[in-house]
């Protein structure tokens, strides 16, 4: 982080607000699709997730870096692109924002249509784990490219990241829910009381983000500078 970055509390607040928006809009789309069966579908829900991420990257990227995802924060920390001392505040804010977003949906939809967007695999746990890891690796590879490499086109970062989220959600949504984000899964799981195979949505995204970050470091061919 540069010396002109906002204080940690404000950056964490931006992360929490972005995570709230992700869950409220994205999981809200899942709820809407469950309540009004023909209105969105898999592609529509995927588009909503991609669009809200794109919007939040544009809105908060200059404030907090727009991680919006504990797996992304941990991968940035692991590759020395983010100070370890700030990581805990970011992860806590992301989780809190996701929880508030999920409980806001629960207040609106107490009947829990679509289990409030809780992520539950429709295939075996081994396959689901691989899906979550690979989808998150794709996402983190793109994030690393646009966020850490000055050769990438910075103005298109939000479009690239949002587009990758939408693509991943279209591919993996029917299979695992295409979480790629422990906070996004944690909020709805807590609000809906749906914990079936929840560990997949911690291990898969964290592992995938680490692999995606390391893969980009490898193909870039240079070592990051320490914070």
Secondary structure, 3 states (H helix, E strand, C coil): CCCCCCCHHHHHHHHHHHHHHHHHHHHHHHHHHHHCCCCCHHHHHHHHHHHHHHHHHHHHHHHHCCCCCHHHHHHHHHCCCCCHHHHHHHHHHHHHHHHHHHHHHHHHCCCCHHHHHCCCCCCCHHHHHHHHHHHHHHHHHHHHHHHHCCCCCHHHHHHHHHHHHHHHHHHHHHHHCCCCCHHHHHHHHHHHCCCCCCCHHHHHHHHHHHHHHHHHHHHHCCCCCCC
